[in-house]
Amino acid sequence: MKDWIEQHQITEVECIVPDLAGSARGKIMPASKFVGAGVLRMPQGIFLQSVTGDYPDDIWDEINPLDVDMVLEPDPYTIRLLPWAREPSAQVIHDCYDMDGKPIENSPRQVLRRVLEAYRDAGWKPVVAPELEFYLLQPNLDPKNPLLPPVGRTGRAERAGQSFNIDAVNDFDPMFDDMYDFCEGQGLEIDTLIHEEGTGQMEINLLHGDPLELADQAFLFKRTVREAALRHDLYATFMAKPMQAQPGSAMHIHQSVEDLDSGKNLLSTPEGEPNELLLSHIAGLQQLMPQAMALMLPYVNSYRRIVREMSAPINFHWGFDNRTTGFRIPDNHPNSMRVENRLASADVNPYLAIATSLACGYVGMKKGLKPDEPMTGSAYDEPMQLSRHWYDSLQRLAECDDLREILGDRFIDVYVAVKEVEFDDFLNVISPWEREHLLLKV
């Protein structure tokens, strides 16, 4: 890292830690101090903080009553340019350890590492490719006002869906040019960019690869597109349902499993048909995702996306090239046989979403679980199975022994406690719907 910093004439370094919400916490320091720094520390409390900036008292007293420090260790493979900075700057993602050298169990990056270690112990290597949907919006300075579609170089805001419309994407070419330049400067490997169904809704696909590296890329991409949008007087949001009557935004996760030694895809027969291991992987997703929804849909707004016929799955069915199901098997070559998990909302922490999705598949493979029959019609014609209630999802997660075993007891306890704080904070806000329909009618 020292040679890299000198080669790029870096003057400043952002020392980054992804928190529970997937936001960047950390410290900024001169490059000379970073290179010569001894032990870099931060309070462990950053992993007990809710998205509202509050803390759960009970779990705080149990885990971190003295607000003790943790040690930050830079991952040298994550050092990248900070391409939107005015002076040559770098960013480095850090892992977190206690003073005895043990990983901080409720760090999202460590949760993913824990799942990957379980795969390695079984002789397996998971491969993922995230797809991230997001909206471009007009700037919104007052949270009480509804969000509005963006205005591009034509000077007109979108008023209707423009799914896969090339010209609608080109309307924001100056912003996307900056986005691509920023991504190239960081080594973020974007595969495709498309216009999705919503007004101003876009999607990017990242090239498949190592789950930790792809989680890093998804985490950094969110920062990147927001920075690019701000340069052009736009907002980019990964909020799951930012606008009424518009489709929600998702993070789809394509996941497969290879042999750790040979690199052979383990989910396919030589003829390209699903094998027993793939069916068990699907069964694990079907049986554990009902308990994992609080990790895949992390906020009350996330559940607004779960609406029949609005492009989001409503149940846990699976099928071949069937986008109405929660788990889709694309038309695959034997070497690329995979499952697309379509449940997670775009507001999810990418480390936790990938860890959870892989964990469910892992449990299915280890236990030899069996899925139901593949869905051949529209899954929207079937009953809704996904929880519609945030707090109910939290209780299911808290009581799931399989997820506790693979993700960690301490992490589950902390995550549930933090989300309960956010839920309580939400309940203190009275919405316009309540004032409109209840004020003078009940």
Buried (B, 14 or more C-beta within 10 A) or exposed (E): BEEEBEEBEBBBBBBBBBBBBBBBBBBEBEBEEBBEBEEBBBBBBBBBBBBEEBBBEEBBEEBBEEEEBBBBBBBEEBBBBBBBBEEBBBBBBBBBBBEEEEBBBBBBBBBBBBBBEBBEEEEBBBBBBBBBBBBBBBEBEEEEEEBBBBBBEEEEBBEEBBEEBEEBBEBBEEBBEBBBBBBEBBEBBBEEEBBBBBBBBBBBBBEBEBBBBBBBBBBBBBBBBBBBBBEBEBBBBBBBBBBEEBBBBBBBBBBBBBEBEEEEBBBBEEEBEBBEBBBBBBBBBBBBBBBBBBBBBBBBBBBBBBBBEBBBBBBBBBBBEBBBBBBBBBEBEBEBBBBBBBBBBBBBBBBBBBBBBBBBBBBBBBEEBEBEEBBEEBBBEBEBBBBEEBBEBBBBBBEBEBBBEBBBEBBBBBBBBBBBBBBBBBEEEEEEEEEEEEEEEE
